[in-house]
């Protein structure tokens, strides 16, 4: 009996960590050693001189976040869906990323799959996305992406 209690006691902390919801900022997606590439507003350092700059593909993902339940704020760039709901979209840290300015590095873009469909009217402003984060490289015509999120919930953004 003591053996089973010991096994359960060792297993329980792993289970509780797996279901814990991590609230992330975008800089949390960047490995510690690469954070010098970002300014004080946690934005990638980029040049606005000359022609449109291509996406910087420098930067790696944090493998230890793979499989984590996360909550992260961001702006939505629609990819798949209809006039009422979106089922796939990019989540980015600032307005206009991938559309009006060069895309951020791959570790600052999340490809979101939201099978139940996210209501379009809730996605015009910054929102919180909740779901399972995966370290998965995706090449999309808009940008190279370093993370994928299986979305389960959307919440209104509240920075308080």
N, C-alpha and C positions, 0 to 999 in steps of 0.2 A: 504494500500500500504506500509506503514512504517513497518508493521508487516512482510511482505514478504521480504523486504530489510534486516531487522534484521536477519531473518532466513537464508537468502542467505549469509549474511556477516559472520554468525557463521559457516556455512557449508563450505565456500570457503577455509579457512585455512586447514581444515581436508582433503579436496580433494587435495590441492597442496602438503601436506605432503605425501599423499599416493602415488603420482606419482614421488616424488623426488628420484633421484638415489643416494644411499649412497655408497661411496667408502670406503670399509672396509679393514683393515688389519686383520690377523688371531687372534690377541689378542683381537680384538673387539668382537669376538664370545664368549669370556669367560666373565662370570660375574665378576665385579670389585673385589668382595671378594675372588675370586679364582685365581687371576692373580699372586699371589706369587708362584704358582706351576710352573711358566715359568721363563726361564733364560733371560738374557739381549737381546738375539737374538730372543726372543718371541718363543722359542722352549720349549716343555715340558721337565722338568727335569727328566732324566731317568738314570738308571744304566746300564752299559755295561759289568758287571761282570758275569761270569758263563754262564749258558745256555740261550737260547733265552727267553727274558722276554715277558710275555703276555701283551696284551693291558691293560692299566690302564683305568678302566671305571669310575673313579672319575671325577667329573666335570659336571656341568649342563649347559644348554643352556640359552641364553638371550631371554626369551619369548617376550619381547617388539620388537624384530626384526621380529617376525612372520608376514609374508605378505609384508615385505619391498622389494622394488626394489633395488637390490644391484649390486655392481661391486667389484669383489675380485680376486686377483691374486692367481695362484696355479699351481700345477702339476697334470696331468691327469693319472689315472689308469683305463685303458679300462675294460668295463664289457660286454656291448652289442653292436652289430653292425656288420659291415663287413670290408673288406680290404680297403674300401674307406671312410666310415663314421661311427661314433659312435653315438648311441642314448642314451646310459646310461654309466656313468662312475663315479668314485670317484674323487673328487678334494681334494688335500692334500697340506699342507703348505711347504713341502720340498721333494726333490727328494728321491725316494726309500722308502718313508713311505708306510707301509702295505706290502712291498715286501721284502726289504733287511734289514729292522730294524723293531722293534715292532711298531705296528700302534700307532699313536697319540691318545689321548683321544677322545671320541665321539664328543666333542664340537670343535674338530679340523679336522673333516672330513665332507665333504659335498657330499651327493649322488645327482648327477646331472642327470636329465632327459632332453634330448635335442631332442624332437620329429622330427624336420626337419633334423637331422643328422649333426653332426659336422665333417668337413673334417679332416681326420686322419693326413694329412701332416702338419696341423696347430697345432697339439697337442703334438709334441715331446719336446717342451721347455715350460717354464713357460708362461701362457696365462692369460688374464683377462676373467672371466666369468661374464655375465650380465644376470639377471633374477630375478624371485620372490623367495625369501628365505622363507622357512617354517621350523618351529621347529617341527621336526618329527623324532622320533627314529626309526631306521631301523637296523635290525640284518642281516648282510651279512656274508658270509663265511670268508671274509677277515678281517672284523672288525665290531664293533658296531658303528653306525653313529648317530649323534645328529641333523643334519640339512639335508634338502632336498632343491634343487634348481631347479625350472623349468626354464631351460636355454632358452634365446631368442637370445643371441648374444655372439660371441667370438671376442676378440680383441688381437692384439699383445701386449705383455707386454712392458711397457715403464716406467722405474722407475724415470724418470726425473720429 
